[in-house]
Amino acid sequence: MHIEEAIIGLMKVQGFGPSKVKKIFEWSKDLLQIKEQFSNHIPSELLVSKEQAQDFQKINWELIRTEYENIKKYQMKSVCFGQSNYPASLFLLPDPPPLLYYKGDLSLEDKNAVAIVGTRNCSDYGKKIAYRLASQFAERKITVVSGLALGIDVSAHRGSISTQGRTLAVLGSSLDKITPPRNTSVAHQIFSQGAVLSEYPAGHPTYPGNFPRRNRIIAGLSQAVIVIEAATRSGSLITARLAMEYGREVFAVPGPVTSLVSEGPHKLIQEGAHLLHSIDDVFSQLSLSNVTFANLKIPSKISPKTHSKTFLKYQEIPPPSLSLEEKKIWLCLGDMPLSIEHITIQTGLEAPLVIRSLMIMEIRKQIIAFPGQRYLRRTQE
């Protein structure tokens, strides 16, 4: 049995959604042994009933194998819990997709990603802004994430493609049924410059509720969400509010006060979203950088501080008392409070280890904790 088959099987049990499967994965440590583990004692904190455990044991594994083999049949790829290329930012969500199907390629470059979303019924101005912002992000090696819908979404994808940038499209349908069909050609372009993803297996019905659910994946894959033209009750605002819950920054592009599609961005600005004038606003808030910890070299001498717009600081050497993991975290922190999710992505450390290290460093007064589980390096005296 493959780990994908174990996850597909778990998702067939009534009441086992993404959040439940995540808890089971964290408990199991090895889903390849899940059949045997479910035959033995199941901790009460998992809240798995006897009926659910029995339903899992009664699963028709031949049908599960067929669904797994459909991945190759439909020329798809997959990534799931426990695999090294599963996006770390997604796993930190309360209900991450246990298994993602995709066409194209996922890359470490996608750690630096910004979502651009908005209405299908957008103005020409909205399309131009989405296209322009996406192309500018692509020029600076930032992956653009959206939902491949008509209007703002597809304009953002096209903008990234136009400058040979990477872009990720998250569908509310299965990959064998690209929605909307008229964007199929754009999807094929994305295959070679990013990936088109879905949490739904081939042949899965396309229900209206799929689209709001996929918005959590768009928000989870991104470090920031930009809303361009949207109604006050729309999928784009769902994405923005999810992003806020996940500790992401939210930006909104203002528009004419007489336009209905300006109401959504204006409402977000009233609620605390950043007003977006240019992509420099995003860089100044997030300090997005192409530098990762893997290519960071600690200097042999301390040089004066500079105001670098990156997560990682070249100029300072961490205190010698820190452990290796704590040094990684200390170097990641800088002039702006960062969320646990950002720290986890930038350091490559597991989230539980990051949380534990942050608690220890806070007790030692080496870092400062801010509301919303954000952390800042304490200035050395």
Secondary structure per residue as TSV (DSSP state, phi and psi in degrees):
chain	resnum	aa	ss	phi	psi
A	1	M	-	360.0	140.5
A	2	H	-	-93.6	157.5
A	3	I	H	-61.9	-32.7
A	4	E	H	-61.7	-39.3
A	5	E	H	-65.3	-39.6
A	6	A	H	-61.0	-42.6
A	7	I	H	-68.5	-42.5
A	8	I	H	-58.6	-42.6
A	9	G	H	-62.0	-45.1
A	10	L	H	-60.5	-40.5
A	11	M	H	-69.2	-12.9
A	12	K	T	-82.0	-16.5
A	13	V	S	-77.1	129.8
A	14	Q	T	-60.1	128.3
A	15	G	T	92.7	-5.1
A	16	F	-	-97.2	91.2
A	17	G	-	-95.1	-173.1
A	18	P	H	-55.3	-43.2
A	19	S	H	-66.6	-38.8
A	20	K	H	-65.7	-43.6
A	21	V	H	-64.8	-35.0
A	22	K	H	-62.3	-43.9
A	23	K	H	-63.0	-41.0
A	24	I	H	-65.3	-40.7
A	25	F	H	-61.4	-45.6
A	26	E	H	-65.2	-32.1
A	27	W	H	-76.3	-44.2
A	28	S	H	-66.8	-44.4
A	29	K	S	71.0	-21.8
A	30	D	-	-150.1	92.9
A	31	L	G	-67.1	-16.2
A	32	L	G	-66.2	-18.8
A	33	Q	G	-104.2	13.1
A	34	I	H	-63.5	-33.3
A	35	K	H	-59.8	-49.8
A	36	E	H	-65.4	-39.2
A	37	Q	H	-64.2	-38.4
A	38	F	H	-72.6	-19.6
A	39	S	H	-76.7	-21.7
A	40	N	S	-98.2	-155.8
A	41	H	-	-73.2	131.1
A	42	I	-	-110.0	122.4
A	43	P	-	-56.2	141.5
A	44	S	G	-63.7	-28.9
A	45	E	G	-66.9	-15.8
A	46	L	G	-75.0	-16.9
A	47	L	-	55.5	43.5
A	48	V	-	-100.6	120.2
A	49	S	-	-77.2	162.8
A	50	K	H	-60.7	-37.7
A	51	E	H	-63.0	-41.3
A	52	Q	H	-66.7	-40.8
A	53	A	H	-63.0	-39.6
A	54	Q	H	-68.0	-40.3
A	55	D	H	-59.7	-38.6
A	56	F	H	-65.1	-40.8
A	57	Q	H	-67.5	-24.9
A	58	K	T	-89.5	2.0
A	59	I	-	-60.6	140.9
A	60	N	-	-81.0	99.0
A	61	W	H	-73.2	-15.6
A	62	E	H	-68.0	-40.0
A	63	L	H	-67.5	-37.0
A	64	I	H	-63.6	-41.8
A	65	R	H	-62.3	-38.6
A	66	T	H	-62.2	-43.4
A	67	E	H	-64.3	-38.6
A	68	Y	H	-65.3	-41.9
A	69	E	H	-68.2	-20.8
A	70	N	H	-63.3	-22.3
A	71	I	H	-59.2	-47.1
A	72	K	H	-74.3	-38.7
A	73	K	H	-56.2	-40.4
A	74	Y	T	-97.2	16.7
A	75	Q	T	56.6	42.1
A	76	M	-	-104.4	170.2
A	77	K	E	-122.5	170.1
A	78	S	E	-144.0	156.6
A	79	V	E	-145.3	138.8
A	80	C	E	-143.6	174.7
A	81	F	T	-48.7	138.8
A	82	G	T	90.6	-8.0
A	83	Q	-	-100.6	144.9
A	84	S	T	-64.2	-26.6
A	85	N	T	-94.5	9.0
A	86	Y	S	-70.3	128.8
A	87	P	-	-58.3	120.9
A	88	A	H	-60.4	-36.0
A	89	S	H	-65.3	-29.0
A	90	L	H	-74.6	-39.9
A	91	F	H	-62.9	-24.1
A	92	L	T	-76.5	-10.0
A	93	L	S	-70.2	156.1
A	94	P	S	-67.5	-26.6
A	95	D	S	-136.3	62.4
A	96	P	-	-70.1	151.5
A	97	P	-	-67.2	120.4
A	98	P	S	-63.2	-29.7
A	99	L	E	-140.1	128.7
A	100	L	E	-116.2	133.8
A	101	Y	E	-99.6	142.3
A	102	Y	E	-153.5	158.2
A	103	K	E	-123.1	135.6
A	104	G	E	113.5	-141.5
A	105	D	-	-145.8	140.0
A	106	L	-	-93.5	147.9
A	107	S	-	-138.9	153.7
A	108	L	G	-61.5	-25.0
A	109	E	G	-60.2	-24.0
A	110	D	G	-72.8	-3.2
A	111	K	G	-61.4	-34.3
A	112	N	S	-94.5	93.3
A	113	A	E	-136.3	145.8
A	114	V	E	-129.8	133.5
A	115	A	E	-92.2	139.1
A	116	I	E	-123.7	117.4
A	117	V	E	-134.6	162.5
A	118	G	E	175.4	-172.5
A	119	T	-	-74.0	153.6
A	120	R	S	-72.6	-33.2
A	121	N	S	-94.7	61.4
A	122	C	-	-92.9	167.0
A	123	S	-	-86.0	168.5
A	124	D	H	-61.4	-34.8
A	125	Y	H	-61.3	-45.8
A	126	G	H	-60.5	-43.0
A	127	K	H	-60.9	-44.0
A	128	K	H	-64.0	-41.7
A	129	I	H	-65.0	-43.8
A	130	A	H	-61.3	-45.6
A	131	Y	H	-62.7	-45.3
A	132	R	H	-67.1	-46.2
A	133	L	H	-60.9	-44.7
A	134	A	H	-63.1	-42.1
A	135	S	H	-66.0	-35.5
A	136	Q	H	-69.7	-39.2
A	137	F	H	-63.9	-42.0
A	138	A	H	-61.4	-38.9
A	139	E	H	-61.6	-27.4
A	140	R	T	-102.6	21.5
A	141	K	T	63.9	33.3
A	142	I	-	-104.0	126.9
A	143	T	E	-71.8	136.8
A	144	V	E	-102.8	127.4
A	145	V	E	-112.5	136.8
A	146	S	E	-159.1	-168.3
A	147	G	-	-113.3	9.1
A	148	L	-	62.0	14.6
A	149	A	-	-74.5	166.1
A	150	L	T	-63.5	161.7
A	151	G	T	84.0	-124.1
A	152	I	H	-62.7	-45.7
A	153	D	H	-56.4	-56.3
A	154	V	H	-67.1	-29.6
A	155	S	H	-65.1	-38.3
A	156	A	H	-65.5	-45.1
A	157	H	H	-59.2	-44.9
A	158	R	H	-64.0	-37.5
A	159	G	H	-62.9	-41.4
A	160	S	H	-67.2	-43.3
A	161	I	H	-61.1	-35.9
A	162	S	H	-62.4	-25.8
A	163	T	T	-113.0	24.8
A	164	Q	T	60.8	30.7
A	165	G	-	-89.6	171.9
A	166	R	-	-90.9	142.2
A	167	T	E	-145.6	143.0
A	168	L	E	-116.9	130.4
A	169	A	E	-113.8	123.8
A	170	V	E	-105.2	118.5
A	171	L	-	-91.6	156.9
A	172	G	S	-99.4	6.6
A	173	S	S	-124.8	175.0
A	174	S	-	-78.1	162.4
A	175	L	T	-71.7	-18.5
A	176	D	T	-82.1	-1.8
A	177	K	S	-139.5	78.9
A	178	I	-	-61.9	129.4
A	179	T	S	-123.9	137.7
A	180	P	S	-73.3	151.4
A	181	P	G	-55.6	-31.9
A	182	R	G	-69.8	-12.0
A	183	N	G	-98.0	13.5
A	184	T	H	-60.4	-39.8
A	185	S	H	-64.6	-37.0
A	186	V	H	-66.6	-39.9
A	187	A	H	-58.0	-42.1
A	188	H	H	-66.0	-32.5
A	189	Q	H	-67.5	-38.3
A	190	I	H	-64.9	-32.0
A	191	F	H	-52.0	-33.1
A	192	S	T	-97.9	-4.2
A	193	Q	S	-132.2	30.7
A	194	G	E	152.6	-132.7
A	195	A	E	-158.1	149.4
A	196	V	E	-107.8	125.5
A	197	L	E	-122.0	154.2
A	198	S	E	-154.8	148.4
A	199	E	S	-92.2	1.5
A	200	Y	S	-102.5	134.7
A	201	P	-	-72.4	164.0
A	202	A	T	-56.3	136.6
A	203	G	T	86.6	-4.1
A	204	H	-	-69.2	134.1
A	205	P	-	-60.4	147.2
A	206	T	-	-95.4	97.7
A	207	Y	-	-92.9	152.0
A	208	P	T	-56.3	-34.2
A	209	G	T	-69.4	-13.7
A	210	N	H	-63.7	-34.0
A	211	F	H	-73.2	-44.7
A	212	P	H	-61.9	-33.5
A	213	R	H	-67.1	-36.3
A	214	R	H	-70.4	-16.7
A	215	N	H	-63.8	-28.6
A	216	R	H	-66.7	-30.9
A	217	I	H	-72.7	-40.9
A	218	I	H	-58.9	-47.6
A	219	A	H	-65.9	-39.4
A	220	G	H	-69.3	-30.5
A	221	L	H	-77.8	-12.6
A	222	S	-	-111.4	151.8
A	223	Q	S	-87.3	-19.2
A	224	A	E	-152.4	153.8
A	225	V	E	-122.0	129.9
A	226	I	E	-112.3	125.9
A	227	V	E	-106.7	124.3
A	228	I	E	-121.5	110.7
A	229	E	S	59.6	112.7
A	230	A	-	-164.0	149.0
A	231	A	-	-76.1	164.9
A	232	T	S	-68.8	-26.7
A	233	R	S	-114.0	92.9
A	234	S	S	-153.2	163.4
A	235	G	H	-62.4	-32.0
A	236	S	H	-64.1	-39.4
A	237	L	H	-73.6	-27.9
A	238	I	H	-62.4	-45.5
A	239	T	H	-60.0	-44.3
A	240	A	H	-63.8	-42.7
A	241	R	H	-71.6	-34.2
A	242	L	H	-63.4	-42.1
A	243	A	H	-58.6	-42.1
A	244	M	H	-61.8	-42.3
A	245	E	H	-61.6	-34.9
A	246	Y	T	-83.9	0.6
A	247	G	T	83.9	15.8
A	248	R	-	-84.9	159.7
A	249	E	E	-84.3	143.2
A	250	V	E	-120.5	133.3
A	251	F	E	-122.9	148.8
A	252	A	E	-135.5	138.7
A	253	V	E	-94.3	117.4
A	254	P	-	-70.8	158.3
A	255	G	-	-144.1	-173.6
A	256	P	-	-60.1	136.3
A	257	V	T	-67.4	-15.9
A	258	T	T	-85.8	-6.4
A	259	S	-	-95.8	133.3
A	260	L	G	-63.6	-32.9
A	261	V	G	-79.8	-0.9
A	262	S	G	-87.5	-16.0
A	263	E	H	-63.9	-39.5
A	264	G	H	-62.9	-56.0
A	265	P	H	-58.0	-40.1
A	266	H	H	-64.7	-38.8
A	267	K	H	-64.8	-40.2
A	268	L	H	-62.7	-40.6
A	269	I	H	-63.2	-40.8
A	270	Q	H	-62.4	-30.6
A	271	E	T	-87.2	-0.4
A	272	G	T	116.6	-0.2
A	273	A	-	-68.0	154.4
A	274	H	E	-77.7	135.9
A	275	L	E	-75.4	125.6
A	276	L	-	-98.2	121.7
A	277	H	S	-105.2	-37.3
A	278	S	S	-156.4	171.1
A	279	I	H	-66.3	-18.1
A	280	D	H	-62.1	-28.5
A	281	D	H	-62.8	-38.5
A	282	V	H	-67.8	-45.0
A	283	F	H	-64.3	-35.6
A	284	S	H	-71.6	-29.5
A	285	Q	H	-82.1	-39.5
A	286	L	H	-102.3	-16.4
A	287	S	-	53.2	44.9
A	288	L	-	-58.1	139.7
A	289	S	-	-145.9	151.0
A	290	N	S	-85.8	-4.0
A	291	V	-	-82.2	134.7
A	292	T	-	-117.9	164.8
A	293	F	G	-62.9	-27.4
A	294	A	G	-60.1	-32.7
A	295	N	G	-107.3	16.7
A	296	L	-	-81.8	130.0
A	297	K	-	-114.2	124.4
A	298	I	-	-73.2	125.1
A	299	P	-	-69.7	153.8
A	300	S	S	-79.8	-19.3
A	301	K	S	-129.9	151.1
A	302	I	-	-84.0	127.7
A	303	S	-	-111.8	163.8
A	304	P	-	-58.1	150.0
A	305	K	-	-64.9	145.0
A	306	T	-	-128.2	161.3
A	307	H	-	-94.1	72.1
A	308	S	-	-77.5	137.0
A	309	K	-	-90.9	62.7
A	310	T	S	-138.0	160.1
A	311	F	S	-67.0	-35.6
A	312	L	S	-100.0	138.4
A	313	K	-	-108.0	122.9
A	314	Y	S	-81.8	-19.2
A	315	Q	S	-86.4	-12.2
A	316	E	-	-122.9	144.6
A	317	I	-	-101.8	130.9
A	318	P	-	-67.9	156.8
A	319	P	-	-56.8	139.8
A	320	P	T	-65.7	-17.4
A	321	S	T	-75.6	-12.7
A	322	L	S	-75.6	148.3
A	323	S	-	-74.3	172.1
A	324	L	H	-59.0	-44.3
A	325	E	H	-65.8	-40.7
A	326	E	H	-66.1	-34.6
A	327	K	H	-63.8	-40.8
A	328	K	H	-60.1	-44.3
A	329	I	H	-67.1	-43.4
A	330	W	H	-59.9	-42.8
A	331	L	H	-67.4	-31.6
A	332	C	H	-69.0	-37.6
A	333	L	-	-74.5	152.4
A	334	G	-	-156.7	-127.5
A	335	D	S	-83.1	-6.8
A	336	M	S	-133.8	134.8
A	337	P	-	-58.6	135.2
A	338	L	E	-118.0	148.2
A	339	S	E	-79.7	163.3
A	340	I	H	-59.9	-38.3
A	341	E	H	-61.5	-43.9
A	342	H	H	-63.0	-44.0
A	343	I	H	-63.5	-41.4
A	344	T	H	-61.6	-44.4
A	345	I	H	-65.1	-46.8
A	346	Q	H	-69.6	-33.7
A	347	T	H	-91.0	-22.6
A	348	G	-	77.8	9.6
A	349	L	-	-86.3	155.9
A	350	E	-	-68.8	144.9
A	351	A	H	-57.0	-44.7
A	352	P	H	-60.1	-37.1
A	353	L	H	-68.0	-39.7
A	354	V	H	-62.3	-46.2
A	355	I	H	-61.6	-45.9
A	356	R	H	-62.8	-43.0
A	357	S	H	-65.1	-39.7
A	358	L	H	-63.1	-39.7
A	359	M	H	-62.2	-44.4
A	360	I	H	-64.2	-43.8
A	361	M	H	-67.7	-31.8
A	362	E	H	-69.5	-40.6
A	363	I	H	-61.2	-38.1
A	364	R	T	-76.7	-3.1
A	365	K	T	62.4	35.9
A	366	Q	S	-94.8	-17.3
A	367	I	E	-137.3	166.1
A	368	I	E	-119.0	132.2
A	369	A	E	-95.6	136.2
A	370	F	E	-116.4	161.4
A	371	P	T	-55.3	147.1
A	372	G	T	83.4	19.0
A	373	Q	T	55.1	50.3
A	374	R	E	-114.9	146.9
A	375	Y	E	-132.4	146.9
A	376	L	E	-132.7	140.8
A	377	R	E	-67.9	133.2
A	378	R	-	-77.6	134.5
A	379	T	-	-63.7	131.1
A	380	Q	-	-79.3	136.7
A	381	E	-	-96.0	360.0
